[in-house]
Every structure is written in structure tokens, then in C-alpha cells.
């Protein structure tokens, strides 16, 4: 039998040489699944297709699951009616990185649970194992918090940005996930061996929270759930102790609903404009002996991370929390286990190198190089997307996961990467799917496949076999491929 030492995410396994046969089965096929402790790696698996049957072996249920997903791809290609003809192959496979993620922004556009589950199914098919769920921002707060009912009553509603000059009820956008919705989605993801990481953005991007509770801001408001996009000056007041009661309630809710080890606390795009003018914030700086307003964010980040740690959670932050971190004091030093998401690739490698130089785990999501999937994927001015720049399929396949200057030890801190879909100009599910695919296929492959086995030209060829699988799943995708 021909042995394939590695199979990529969108495989087109060659049939074995003439005379060695194939496997014909009636769906669903009979599959022998075996736990084999000798297989190294929690997600590794062996898949064997012989003329007399199929075997999946792994050292864990997670590995068995990944073997099923590769078999699922083969079945989707080899099936006609109730019959399936599979090539006889032997596959040994394991992932390059442990963090292979997908982020969905449900603040700017509220996605129904049905769509989220559909995306989780597609992520599972591509061996993605992290769902980063962006649940709050300036444009909407999407989950209930005990003791703060206005987060839903006020913070989950805004005038539809496509009809900004009217307040007619039919032109209002609203939506939030109930606790039952969240539990159901978390359980659905867990069945697919996908970890759900919730994000609540702090201390910036909090207009929806401030609209509900204006006393948490520096000026006291009034504030509105934003229909504008961008960076807002109004953020949580760093000098107001009431924000910590609020944050504790938020973290308690997230800890109860999300059993995973991580909570993303944002940290991006938090202007210090209001802090510089706020008497409470200036008094806080003086009491802490801080010389720079930005150090207030360091202090908040450290305190938020400590609060999460009491709930058994580790904080994940966008790379802005590293700004001026070389000026940290005892009160403002970042915890050493905090995970950094690198996104500001227009600054070059600097934020990523800052993280690993400080010994911090790093997840790669470079904005300008293939991981921001809300960007248009062709240069056609009429193409969907929320950014004038184009991010092509090739960009996604060649996303930088290491940078020159990283030592071997620092490279070990790179946990992986993910594709992010921000919802500013997305107003329906099909628009989202079109932007995600096939670029998410490319990201999934490079995060799973060892670099020495990656080949973009070969990927493009195999993609032609894979795209009909997306058709079978009812997934819309971009059919124009640009370099």
C-alpha cells in the first residue's frame, strides 16, 4: 500500500497503483476507531483505507475526531448516491500549531446561533480548533450580565447603520445571546473539539456599555450605541472604582458560561484623551506614581488579568497592551502568562517581537497580510469587503507566522494564528461566507501543515477538488482567485 506521511487539509489522495484496489462501501461506512497510546500528539491520527475497510487510530478522542474529518472530506469527494468509492491510502497526520482559530465579530453584525453552528461545522472540517467569539464593542453588547440588565435593554440595540437618519422601529438593529444560546453553542463547539474563547473589549470599544451605564465613563455621558465605526474617545474611566464591580460581574458571567481556559479582554484602540482630562484618572495616576496616561491601561490590564485569574482564566489581549510596556512599574507589569494577539502588521514585526522578547505566548493575526478576512479578496472595486485594501488567497496562504530575529526559543512561544472576520460592513450571512472562503481554507492549511510541506501551487490545484465540498455544505465562496 502506498503510504502518505502527511495529508494536507484539502486532500486529493492519489489512488494506489493498479492492482492494489480501492474500497467501495455503502454510506455510512463501517469505521474501526482505536485508541493507540503510541501515537504522539493529542491531535495526531492515523487513517487507513484498505479494500476491506477503514481504520482511524489516535491517542485521544480529539485525534480520532480529526481523522473523521479527513475521512469526511474523502467521502464528500468519492460519494455518488448511496455508494462511495475511496482510494486505498494510509495517512499519518498531526498539526503544526495548537492554536488554529477563527474569529467572528458578533457586535457589529449579530449572527444567529444557526449560522454560528454552520461555521463551527465548516471549521471542524478544516481542523480549526479555536472559535474566538467577539461579543462586545462600540456597536453592540451581545450577552446578559447579572446585575446589569441595561447591557441588553440598551446596549444590544442601535439604529441600523444602513438607515442612520431614521428612528423607526423597523430600522433598529438588535440582538443578544441568551445564556441558553451560549451554553448550546459552547457545547456544540466542544462536540467538534473546538475551544470557544469569548471576547469583551476593555477598556476601549465600550460605547455600548457606556450607553447602558454612563456613570462608568469619564464624562458621565450621554453616550450612544455607535453606528459609526472606528476609534472612539469615550472609554471606561480608569479612575472610577465602580468599573471593577462591573468587570467582576462580567468576568463571573463569562467564567460560568465558558469552561475554557481563556477570556479575551481586548485592549486595542483605547485612546487616553478622556483620561488626560479626567480629574479621577489624573488622581489615579498620581496615587500610583504614573507619569504617562498609557500606563493606566497597563495597570487596568494587569488588574483585569488578576481578576480573571481568580476565576481560573488566562487573559488574551490585542498587541496594543505592549505599548510603552518597557516603562512598567510594579503595579503595571503585565502577567507573564497573558497571551498576545499580534494584529498591527503595518508596524512591521515590532509588536510580535515585543511579545516574545517578554516571554509572552503569541497568536499571529497580521491585519495586512491575509488574516483579516473582512478585507476584499479581489481588486474589483465592487467586491465585498470593509476595507479598501485587498487581501488575496495567496496572502492568506503565506501569512507570516515567524519573523526574522526570533530565536528558536521565541518561536516556541508562537501558539499559532487565526482568521478574523470583522462585521462593520457585513449585513448578512452569505456576505460573511463569501469573505471567509476560500481564504479560511488557506489559513487552515498553513496552520496545520508543516512549512516544508506547504506549496501554494499545489494548494490551488487541490482547492478545485475541495470547493465542491463547500458547495455540498451550502457555503458561498469567492470564485475569483488573485495573486
C-alpha positions as a printed Julia matrix, in Angstrom:
483×3 Matrix{Float64}:
   0.0    0.0     0.0
   1.19   3.49   -0.75
   1.83   5.41    2.46
   1.28   9.15    2.72
   3.26  10.57    5.64
   1.23  13.75    5.65
  -2.03  14.84    4.14
  -2.98  18.48    3.76
  -6.33  19.95    4.7
  -7.9   19.8     1.28
  -6.59  16.42    0.18
  -6.81  14.77   -3.18
  -5.22  11.45   -2.27
  -3.88   9.53   -5.25
  -5.28   6.07   -5.82
  -2.86   3.3    -5.14
  -1.18   1.65   -8.07
  -3.23  -0.64  -10.25
  -3.9   -3.95   -8.64
  -3.94  -2.74   -5.06
  -7.62  -1.92   -5.25
  -9.98   0.55   -3.7
 -12.64   0.47   -1.02
 -16.29   0.51   -2.01
 -18.86   0.99    0.7
 -22.48   1.86    1.31
 -22.96   5.03    3.36
 -22.41   5.39    6.2
 -19.27   3.26    6.05
 -18.16   0.96    8.84
 -15.13   2.52   10.53
 -12.96   0.93   13.2
 -11.72   3.52   15.7
  -8.87   2.65   18.03
  -7.09   4.45   20.85
  -3.37   3.9    20.36
  -1.13   5.43   23.07
   1.92   5.06   20.85
   0.72   7.83   18.54
   2.42  11.03   19.64
   0.32  14.2    19.97
  -3.17  14.85   21.27
  -4.47  15.82   17.82
  -2.46  13.37   15.7
  -4.16  10.47   13.92
  -3.59   7.59   11.51
  -6.21   6.92    8.85
  -6.03   3.7     6.85
  -8.32   2.81    3.95
  -7.91  -0.78    2.72
 -10.02  -2.84    0.33
 -11.72  -4.45    3.32
 -12.37  -1.4     5.48
 -11.39   1.83    7.23
  -9.44   2.33   10.48
  -8.78   5.52   12.44
  -6.22   5.37   15.23
  -5.18   8.11   17.67
  -4.01   8.54   21.23
  -7.08  10.63   22.16
 -10.68  11.3    21.19
  -9.51  14.58   19.67
  -7.18  12.76   17.3
  -9.95  10.34   16.38
 -12.16  13.33   15.6
  -9.58  14.86   13.25
  -9.26  11.53   11.49
 -13.01  11.53   10.99
 -12.83  14.99    9.41
 -10.25  13.88    6.85
 -12.39  10.82    6.13
 -15.39  13.13    5.86
 -13.58  15.11    3.14
 -12.75  11.92    1.24
 -16.33  10.71    1.48
 -17.68  14.03    0.22
 -15.5   13.66   -2.87
 -15.95   9.93   -3.5
 -19.7    9.61   -2.96
 -22.28   9.04   -5.66
 -25.74   8.36   -4.34
 -25.54   5.86   -1.5
 -22.26   4.37   -2.76
 -18.77   5.59   -2.06
 -15.51   4.66   -3.73
 -12.4    5.59   -1.73
  -8.75   5.29   -2.73
  -6.72   2.98   -0.56
  -4.39   5.18    1.43
  -2.52   5.28    4.7
  -2.29   8.71    6.3
  -0.27   9.85    9.31
  -1.11  13.4    10.24
  -0.6   15.94   13.03
  -0.85  19.74   13.37
   1.93  22.29   13.14
   0.35  24.66   15.71
  -2.0   24.1    18.66
  -3.96  27.36   18.07
  -5.83  27.33   14.75
  -8.57  29.85   15.09
 -11.49  31.71   13.57
 -12.86  34.97   14.99
 -16.41  36.18   14.34
 -17.42  39.75   15.22
 -20.98  39.48   16.52
 -21.1   43.05   17.86
 -21.1   44.95   14.56
 -23.36  42.33   12.99
 -25.47  39.98   15.09
 -25.23  36.44   13.75
 -27.93  33.98   14.71
 -26.87  30.8    16.54
 -27.83  28.73   13.48
 -25.18  30.49   11.38
 -22.54  30.17   14.11
 -23.17  26.42   14.26
 -22.84  26.19   10.49
 -19.45  27.92   10.7
 -18.37  25.6    13.52
 -19.19  22.63   11.3
 -17.07  24.07    8.48
 -14.25  24.94   10.9
 -14.24  21.35   12.15
 -13.94  20.04    8.6
 -10.8   22.17    8.22
  -9.27  21.05   11.55
  -9.67  24.51   13.1
  -9.91  24.23   16.88
 -10.49  27.74   18.3
 -13.61  29.9    17.95
 -12.87  33.45   19.11
 -16.3   34.99   19.76
 -16.24  38.82   19.74
 -19.24  39.69   21.92
 -18.93  43.39   22.71
 -17.82  46.59   21.03
 -18.97  50.16   20.43
 -21.78  48.91   18.19
 -23.4   46.35   20.46
 -23.27  44.29   23.67
 -24.39  40.73   22.99
 -24.71  38.77   26.25
 -26.52  39.22   29.6
 -24.64  40.03   32.8
 -26.15  39.5    36.24
 -26.95  42.82   37.93
 -26.54  44.87   34.73
 -29.79  44.4    32.76
 -29.36  47.57   30.71
 -26.48  45.97   28.83
 -29.18  44.05   26.98
 -32.03  46.53   27.28
 -29.93  49.4    25.9
 -26.55  48.11   24.81
 -27.8   45.48   22.37
 -29.79  47.93   20.23
 -28.76  50.58   17.7
 -30.15  52.35   14.7
 -29.39  50.29   11.61
 -26.25  51.93   10.17
 -27.7   51.49    6.69
 -30.6   53.77    7.72
 -28.89  56.26   10.06
 -31.38  59.11    9.67
 -34.48  57.43   10.98
 -35.52  56.03   14.34
 -38.44  53.97   13.04
 -38.53  50.63   14.88
 -38.19  48.63   11.65
 -34.82  50.29   11.15
 -33.39  49.32   14.51
 -30.86  46.52   14.81
 -30.81  44.43   17.96
 -29.84  41.04   19.19
 -28.17  39.21   22.03
 -27.37  35.65   23.01
 -29.21  34.24   25.99
 -27.39  32.09   28.49
 -29.07  29.06   26.93
 -27.84  30.16   23.48
 -24.3   30.45   24.78
 -24.35  27.1    26.57
 -25.73  25.45   23.45
 -23.07  26.94   21.16
 -20.25  26.13   23.6
 -21.48  22.53   23.84
 -21.86  22.3    20.05
 -18.28  23.5    19.62
 -16.98  21.1    22.28
 -18.53  18.16   20.42
 -16.38  19.25   17.49
 -13.29  19.66   19.67
 -13.35  23.44   19.21
 -12.5   25.73   22.14
 -14.68  28.84   22.44
 -12.91  31.99   23.65
 -15.24  34.9    24.43
 -14.07  38.47   23.98
 -15.29  41.51   25.87
 -13.37  44.58   24.72
 -11.84  46.64   27.56
 -11.22  49.47   28.36
 -11.87  50.87   24.86
 -14.59  49.99   22.34
 -17.11  50.26   25.19
 -19.69  52.71   23.8
 -22.49  50.12   24.08
 -21.67  49.5    27.75
 -21.4   53.24   28.45
 -24.74  53.9    26.74
 -26.26  51.47   29.23
 -24.28  52.7    32.27
 -22.95  56.22   31.58
 -21.55  56.54   35.11
 -18.73  54.19   34.05
 -17.28  56.77   31.67
 -15.12  59.81   32.39
 -17.7   62.43   31.36
 -20.88  60.73   32.52
 -22.34  60.88   29.02
 -24.73  60.86   27.42
 -23.43  58.06   25.22
 -24.98  56.08   22.39
 -24.56  52.63   20.97
 -22.49  53.64   17.98
 -23.48  53.46   14.33
 -20.07  54.93   13.43
 -17.02  52.76   13.02
 -13.5   53.49   14.1
 -11.84  54.51   17.35
 -13.95  56.35   19.95
 -12.52  58.65   22.63
 -15.05  57.58   25.27
 -13.81  54.53   27.16
 -14.09  53.17   30.72
 -12.95  55.65   33.38
  -9.7   54.35   34.88
 -10.21  56.5    37.96
 -13.64  55.14   38.84
 -13.67  52.12   41.16
 -17.22  51.29   40.02
 -15.8   49.84   36.81
 -14.27  46.99   38.8
 -17.65  45.93   40.19
 -18.91  45.95   36.62
 -15.93  43.99   35.3
 -16.19  41.44   38.11
 -19.83  40.81   37.17
 -18.83  40.41   33.52
 -15.99  38.02   34.33
 -18.16  36.0    36.71
 -20.71  35.55   33.94
 -18.1   34.56   31.36
 -16.4   32.16   33.76
 -19.72  30.46   34.42
 -20.74  30.16   30.76
 -17.4   29.41   29.1
 -15.47  26.48   30.6
 -12.31  27.06   28.52
  -9.09  28.47   30.0
  -9.09  31.82   28.13
 -11.05  35.08   28.1
 -10.09  37.77   25.6
 -10.19  41.24   27.18
  -9.42  43.35   24.11
  -7.04  46.17   24.96
  -6.94  47.59   21.44
  -7.56  51.15   20.28
  -8.07  52.73   23.71
  -7.32  56.47   23.38
  -6.16  58.25   26.53
  -7.9   61.52   25.53
 -10.6   61.34   28.2
  -8.16  60.08   30.86
  -5.88  63.06   30.31
  -8.74  65.47   31.07
 -10.49  63.45   33.77
  -9.83  64.51   37.41
 -10.43  60.95   38.65
  -7.96  59.47   36.17
  -5.35  62.11   36.93
  -5.79  61.39   40.64
  -5.36  57.67   39.94
  -2.11  58.34   38.07
  -0.8   60.42   40.95
  -1.72  57.8    43.54
   0.04  55.1    41.51
   3.06  57.25   40.73
   2.49  57.03   36.97
   3.92  59.55   34.54
   2.13  58.5    31.33
  -1.63  58.13   30.72
  -0.89  54.94   28.75
   0.4   53.4    31.97
  -3.18  53.49   33.23
  -4.03  50.93   30.58
  -1.13  48.75   31.74
  -2.47  49.0    35.29
  -6.01  48.12   34.15
  -4.79  45.21   32.03
  -2.78  43.78   34.92
  -5.74  44.18   37.27
  -8.22  42.65   34.81
  -5.86  39.7    34.27
  -5.58  39.19   38.03
  -9.37  39.28   38.36
  -9.67  36.65   35.64
  -7.02  34.51   37.29
  -9.22  34.25   40.4
 -11.79  32.63   38.11
  -9.18  30.24   36.74
  -8.9   32.06   33.41
  -5.96  33.43   31.43
  -6.27  36.79   29.67
  -5.78  37.24   25.93
  -5.11  40.78   24.66
  -4.5   42.61   21.4
  -0.92  43.8    20.97
  -1.59  47.43   22.0
  -1.23  46.42   25.63
   2.52  46.2    24.95
   2.85  49.91   24.11
   5.33  51.57   26.49
   5.47  48.37   28.49
   9.17  48.99   28.98
   8.09  51.72   31.42
   6.12  49.29   33.57
   6.07  49.69   37.35
   5.38  47.03   39.95
   1.67  47.91   39.67
   1.54  47.93   35.86
   3.69  44.97   34.77
   1.85  42.53   32.54
   1.43  38.98   33.85
   3.84  36.54   32.24
   1.12  34.15   31.13
  -1.01  36.67   29.28
  -1.43  35.74   25.6
  -0.87  38.43   22.97
  -2.67  38.63   19.62
  -0.48  40.39   17.09
  -2.54  42.3    14.53
  -0.87  45.68   13.77
   1.25  44.43   10.9
   1.63  47.95    9.46
   4.14  48.39   12.31
   6.15  45.5    10.91
   7.38  42.78   13.22
   7.79  45.09   16.23
   4.67  44.13   18.25
   5.24  40.42   17.65
   8.89  40.66   18.66
   7.96  42.7    21.75
   5.72  39.87   22.9
   8.22  37.04   22.51
  11.08  39.15   23.89
   9.0   39.45   27.07
   8.37  35.7    27.07
   4.64  36.07   26.29
   2.68  33.5    24.25
   1.76  34.89   20.84
  -1.07  34.31   18.34
  -0.47  35.67   14.84
  -3.29  37.63   13.16
  -1.44  40.19   10.98
  -4.01  42.65    9.68
  -2.33  43.5     6.4
  -1.3   40.0     5.44
  -4.09  37.55    4.93
  -5.7   37.06    8.33
  -8.28  39.89    8.24
 -10.96  38.25    6.16
 -13.27  41.29    6.07
 -10.86  42.8     3.53
 -11.84  42.4    -0.12
 -10.17  39.39   -1.68
 -10.04  40.78   -5.23
  -9.15  44.17   -6.68
 -12.62  44.52   -8.18
 -14.0   47.79   -6.68
 -17.43  46.18   -6.48
 -16.24  43.19   -4.48
 -17.47  42.65   -0.95
 -15.29  43.82    1.91
 -14.98  46.53    4.52
 -11.52  47.8     3.68
 -10.05  49.45    0.57
  -7.07  47.13    0.64
  -7.16  43.71   -0.96
  -6.08  40.57    0.89
  -5.8   37.69   -1.53
  -5.9   33.92   -1.2
  -2.14  33.92   -1.67
  -1.79  36.41    1.21
  -3.69  34.03    3.47
  -1.58  31.07    2.39
   1.65  32.98    3.07
   0.68  34.57    6.4
   3.89  35.21    8.4
   3.94  33.0    11.47
   7.53  33.72   12.46
   9.7   36.78   11.9
  13.43  37.13   11.26
  15.17  37.75   14.55
  13.1   35.29   16.54
  15.24  32.75   18.34
  14.28  29.09   18.42
  13.04  29.54   21.99
  10.96  32.56   20.99
   9.42  30.65   18.09
   8.14  28.14   20.62
   6.03  30.97   22.09
   4.08  31.31   18.82
   0.95  29.32   19.54
  -0.48  29.62   16.03
  -2.8   32.04   14.29
  -6.32  32.7    13.14
  -8.54  34.39   10.59
 -10.67  37.32   11.78
 -13.98  38.46   10.3
 -14.92  41.95   11.46
 -18.54  42.87   10.79
 -18.56  46.63   10.11
 -19.96  46.34    6.59
 -21.38  42.84    6.72
 -25.15  42.72    6.8
 -26.0   39.08    6.04
 -24.66  35.56    6.43
 -23.9   34.98    2.75
 -21.74  38.09    2.62
 -19.8   36.68    5.57
 -19.34  33.29    3.9
 -18.19  34.91    0.65
 -15.5   36.83    2.52
 -14.38  33.85    4.58
 -13.94  31.32    1.83
 -11.72  30.08    0.36
  -9.24  32.2     2.35
 -10.09  30.41    5.59
  -9.24  27.14    3.8
  -5.78  28.53    3.06
  -5.23  29.69    6.65
  -6.4   26.35    7.98
  -3.87  24.51    5.84
  -0.85  26.63    6.75
  -1.7   26.43   10.46
  -1.98  22.63   10.29
   0.7   21.73    7.75
   4.42  21.78    8.38
   6.1   24.58    6.44
   8.28  22.2     4.45
   5.15  20.57    3.01
   3.39  23.8     2.01
   3.1   24.62   -1.68
   0.7   27.28   -2.92
   0.51  25.99   -6.49
  -0.33  22.52   -5.23
  -2.88  24.01   -2.83
  -4.63  25.77   -5.71
  -4.89  22.5    -7.62
  -6.29  20.64   -4.62
  -8.66  23.51   -3.92
 -10.53  22.64   -7.13
 -11.37  19.29   -5.54
 -12.25  20.93   -2.24
 -14.59  23.7    -3.41
 -17.37  21.26   -4.37
 -17.34  20.15   -0.74
 -18.21  23.72    0.23
 -20.99  23.58   -2.37
 -22.29  20.43   -0.69
 -22.36  22.27    2.65
 -24.2   25.23    1.12
 -21.29  27.62    1.72
 -20.91  30.61   -0.57
 -17.33  31.44   -1.55
 -15.38  33.76   -3.82
 -14.63  32.1    -7.16
 -12.12  34.7    -8.33
  -8.56  33.98   -7.25
  -6.0   36.78   -7.42
  -2.31  36.65   -6.62
